[in-house]
Amino acid sequence: HALEHAEPQRARWLREVLDRRRDATSAEDVTAARALMRQAGSLAFAIHEMNSRRERAVRATRHLEHPQLASLVQAMCELFLEPIEAVIAAKGETP
């Protein structure tokens, strides 16, 4: 997302950072890359996309005659999103 929505020069820089080996990437690079992704709206986009996909997955099971399946899908979504609940909450999105 950031690669497509950042200014071309900044997107090229980000691509270079992402292509580096981990040990060749500085803490300053990581901080700057995170800031660029936030400025480009990538965090908000990712959260919105995750919520949208979760809602579609849950909605797809509602018409089935297997309530346990809907419950399982909902529980799996919660499990997958649990590690980033604080990030989602900080952005004001509801999981």
Secondary structure, 3 states (H helix, E strand, C coil): CHHHHCCHHHHHHHHHHHHCCHHHCCHHHHHHHHHHHHHCCHHHHHHHHHHHHHHHHHHHHHCCCCHHHHHHHHHHHHHHHHHHHHHHHHCCCCC
